Amino acid sequence: MAVEAVIWDFGGVFTSSPFEAFNRLEAERGLPKDFIRTVNATNPHDNAWALFERNEVDAAGFDRLFLEESTALGHPLRGRDVLPRLSGELRPRMVAALKACKAAGFKVGCITNNVVSEHSPGQDSEQRAAGAMGQVMPLFDAIIESSKAGVRKPDPKIYLMMCELLAVSPQACVYLDDLGINCKPAAQLGMTAIKVVDVDQTLAELAAATGLTFEAEQPA
C-alpha cells in the first residue's frame, strides 16, 4: 500500500534525546549509567512516569512517586531533579524533513508521550525563546498528547486514534520514534516503523519509505 501519512514522535526525534541529559545527571550524582531509564522501565505502565504522562498525577505527585521508585532500586533520586533534563536541542534537519513530507502531500501527525510540565520537550524557557515548539507543532495536521488524551504509547489505541484523525489505514503510514518499545506496536498494526537512532540513519530510512530526498548535513 502506498504511503499516505508520516507520523512522528517529538522528543528524541525533533529534539536531541533526553537520555543523554539523564546520563549527565547520573554522572553528576554518582548513579549507575542508565539508572533513570531503569526506573522508568520498571512497572512501565503504572509507574510514576506513566501516571504523569497520562496526567493522572501532578508534578508534586511525580516527584514523590519517582523518589519512592528510585529508592526501592537502591539510589534515591527526586522526580523534580529529573524533569529539567527533559528538554533537548532542536534538530533542524528533522524539521526540514517534516516540511518536505508536508510539501509533498503526505499527511503528517505527531504522537507524543508528554507531561504537564514546563520541562516538557520544547517547553523550557530556552526552547520557548528559540521558538522550537512554535516552529514544529503548527506543521502537523493532527497532534495527540498523552497528557491530554489519557492514553500513552505503546498502547495501540493511541496509534489508531491518529489513523482516525488523519483518515488513513495503519498500512499507509510511516511511524518514527526513538524508542523501540514504541515502534513495535506501530509495526504490529502494519505501519512502516523507523527507530530514530541518529539523523542520517533516520532520513535515509524515511527517504526509502517515501521516495523523497532530504537535505544532507551542511559542513561546519
Sequence and secondary structure as in RCSB ss.txt:
>XXXX:A:sequence
MAVEAVIWDFGGVFTSSPFEAFNRLEAERGLPKDFIRTVNATNPHDNAWALFERNEVDAAGFDRLFLEESTALGH
PLRGRDVLPRLSGELRPRMVAALKACKAAGFKVGCITNNVVSEHSPGQDSEQRAAGAMGQVMPLFDAIIESSKAG
VRKPDPKIYLMMCELLAVSPQACVYLDDLGINCKPAAQLGMTAIKVVDVDQTLAELAAATGLTFEAEQPA
>XXXX:A:secstr
    EEEE  TTTTB  HHHHHHHHHHHHT  TTHHHHHHHSSTTTSHHHHHHTTSS HHHHHHHHHHHHHHTT 
   HHHHGGG    B HHHHHHHHHHHHTT EEEEEE   SSTTSTTTSHHHHHHTHHHHHGGG SEEEEHHHHS
  TT HHHHHHHHHHHT  GGGEEEEES HHHHHHHHHTT EEEE SSHHHHHHHHHHHH          
